Amino acid sequence: MVVEMASGVVPASYHQSIGFAKSWDFVRASNLQSLKFRRSKGVPVIRNSTNTIELEPASDGSPLLGIRPSFVFLKACLNVVPRQKYCESIHKTIRRKTCTVMVGNVALGSEHPIRIQTMTTTDTKDVAATVEQVMSIADRGADIVRITVQGRKETDPCFEIKNALVKKNYNIPLVADIHFAPSVAMRVAECFEKIRVNPGNFGAFSTLFLYFLSLGEHSLKSWNAQKMIIRKNFSILTRYVFTPLVEKCKKYGRAMRIGTNHGSLSDRIMSYYGDSPRGMAYRLLVTEMNILGWEYPLHLGVTEAGEGEDGGMKSAIGIGTLLMDGLDDTIRVSLTEPPEEEIDPCNRLANLGMEAAELQKGVEPFEEKNRRYFDFQRRSGQLPVQKEGEEVDYRGVLHRDGSVFMSISLDQLQAPEALYKSLATKLIVGMPFKDLATVDSILLRKLPPLDDKDARLALKRLIDVSMGVITPLSEQLAKPLPNALVMVNLDEFSSGAHKPLPQGTRLVVSVRGDEPIDELEILKSIDAVMILHYLPYTEEKTSRVHAARRLFEYLSENSLEFPVIHHIRFPKKSTGSFVYIARDDLVIGAGTKAGSLLVDGLGDGVLLEGADQDFDFLRNTSFNLLQGCRLRNTKTLFLKRTIMPRLLLNGIILPCCDMRVTIMGCIVNGPGEMADADFGYVGGAPGKIDLYVGKTVVQRGIAMEGATDALIQLIKDHDRWVDPPAQD
């Protein structure tokens, strides 16, 4: 009997150990008698007497899902990867060991600091402007600068740029960002220190599958036929396209980066793997490199991040996640701002990653079985269920798409209407009502005195519209607030300190995540509405990310479905152990320490506290964090990515929230850059705009003066426009 699977799904290191023989088209198990197939918690497992491969299914929605329960023939419709090590440690940050690669005079690799880079936004043909921008970037502390070289017209100016910088004593390494033209890469390799090529659009590699795409066929048969063409023509492609570039770079001592992005993934990859990490993911890449024994450095970046705090947040979520896993050697934060402005958030992220790795922040070792780190699968906590006889509706204290909690003070209760507005409620005759982006619950560390009727009435009105009011156990026992949610820690619960509370009181449990297992066992006996995962920010050796992963692993192993809110209390400006945390540090810290978990599907909301920070800023940052993790959409998302001189969307405000609009100076990598957008506003020619719906251009050459109105009309034509609410 023979078992057949799609090519490459079982790494080479397993072929001999369990009897798999490798061929181009299939991986075969020739000795089925020595293999056993079973499912463990729904996960397919292949094992023989000495080895086990635990397999991950493909992402939801993929045509390759499923396993036929037949020992005679396992069709090649199973797209799986083994559970393999993708980082040095799952319980602490250890930087992945990589070799050193020189980019000019800058060394990349695990033995060196995380390097900072950015990308010019000038027209490369404008030598003076590009030189000026490179110098400004270098003066701000960047280690490397990337310059787009679109075609032959931009090639000769590269030599002028390099010579001008050398004359001004600027030796910062330059990287040529190459699109489509191998001949351009060959030429620029003579003057720039590094060449970046994208396999999705580089030379013949990008056009090899046009025949199959024209047929519109993306079946398994087509996939295998395409692989046969690759096999047949690979030597020709490498000989005439790629090998000459490698040889040229070796001759001149240049580095190379093979860099993909979501927008330039081919239709072949998108159709086979779907819009999933299978087509492009760092963790899968590192897994495969570990198997192959490769130690190449990694570059991290988030394209189309946006501007300001939105862009910084999205970058922190994407890059910070991998920094906590020890996966990074160089960073670029992509913002729709002058490139010099990208350096500061880059440095903040790099410092977080370097500190975590140097201290090897983490928790005690634990076994991890349930986190889906190869594809996304959200762990959704059990939302509150209304109980018979309860006076208020607790079902609104959490939001199913992700909750935002805020901490308020007694002073804020003295001005109820101002408080209601700051919580983003709608006010009708002075009474608060929840809206799309209203805070779901509040934390009140001090309850107002029993005789402060106005403050208590303000809280009652919030509770009446299903906003949760959370207060510590000691406060509730001393100054009880009817229908409040009471926060207890594990020690208070185990000691019975909560027992004087009235029967039926709703509990919220604050947990660190690094407690001994016997202490976490208390959770099995608690009837709680939710868990607040709180670890003091000043912990030097304990990692919040790893403590949370340990907590989620415990909950999953014991089938405990508590919703979990990520509670981070940033330090205040004072003496002693606390130090002031800047606004930008808070954004980067929240994205890294909470977003890295939410983007893995771990968590149900956030509670961000920051002394000396504006209340509206904290609320907006919280909602931006959820939206950046693709959880709760509360505003129109602009995916801004400009490489040529920037375009301004003059004065446009889009009230429709569940929408993504991409704004670009030009399309460099092709329409695939619209992969995540509903609508696109793109420079097609000087002073002209093209409008897209998804990846399809629907209007070309619109004068910029009228392009904003045309975009609004396009959104209305697709029934996506929502008129803004009337202002009070």
Secondary structure as UniProt FT lines:
FT   STRAND          3..6
FT   TURN            7..8
FT   HELIX           12..18
FT   STRAND          20..22
FT   STRAND          26..29
FT   HELIX           32..34
FT   STRAND          36..40
FT   TURN            41..42
FT   STRAND          43..47
FT   STRAND          52..56
FT   TURN            60..61
FT   TURN            63..64
FT   STRAND          81..82
FT   STRAND          101..103
FT   TURN            104..105
FT   STRAND          106..108
FT   TURN            110..111
FT   STRAND          115..119
FT   TURN            124..125
FT   HELIX           127..139
FT   TURN            140..141
FT   STRAND          144..149
FT   HELIX           152..154
FT   HELIX           155..167
FT   TURN            168..169
FT   STRAND          174..178
FT   HELIX           182..188
FT   TURN            189..191
FT   STRAND          194..197
FT   TURN            199..201
FT   HELIX           203..206
FT   TURN            207..209
FT   HELIX           210..215
FT   HELIX           220..237
FT   HELIX           238..242
FT   HELIX           243..252
FT   STRAND          255..258
FT   HELIX           262..264
FT   HELIX           267..273
FT   HELIX           277..279
FT   HELIX           282..292
FT   STRAND          299..302
FT   TURN            303..304
FT   HELIX           308..324
FT   TURN            325..326
FT   STRAND          330..333
FT   HELIX           339..342
FT   HELIX           343..359
FT   TURN            388..389
FT   HELIX           394..396
FT   TURN            400..401
FT   STRAND          403..408
FT   HELIX           411..414
FT   HELIX           416..422
FT   TURN            423..424
FT   STRAND          426..428
FT   TURN            429..430
FT   STRAND          431..433
FT   TURN            436..437
FT   STRAND          441..444
FT   TURN            450..451
FT   HELIX           453..464
FT   TURN            465..466
FT   STRAND          468..472
FT   HELIX           473..478
FT   TURN            482..483
FT   STRAND          485..489
FT   HELIX           490..495
FT   TURN            496..500
FT   TURN            503..504
FT   STRAND          507..511
FT   HELIX           517..520
FT   HELIX           521..525
FT   STRAND          528..534
FT   TURN            537..538
FT   HELIX           544..557
FT   TURN            558..559
FT   STRAND          564..570
FT   TURN            576..577
FT   HELIX           583..590
FT   HELIX           591..595
FT   HELIX           596..598
FT   TURN            599..601
FT   STRAND          605..610
FT   TURN            611..612
FT   HELIX           615..628
FT   TURN            629..630
FT   STRAND          637..641
FT   TURN            650..651
FT   STRAND          660..664
FT   HELIX           671..674
FT   TURN            675..676
FT   STRAND          679..685
FT   TURN            686..687
FT   STRAND          688..693
FT   TURN            694..695
FT   STRAND          696..703
FT   HELIX           704..717
FT   TURN            718..719
//
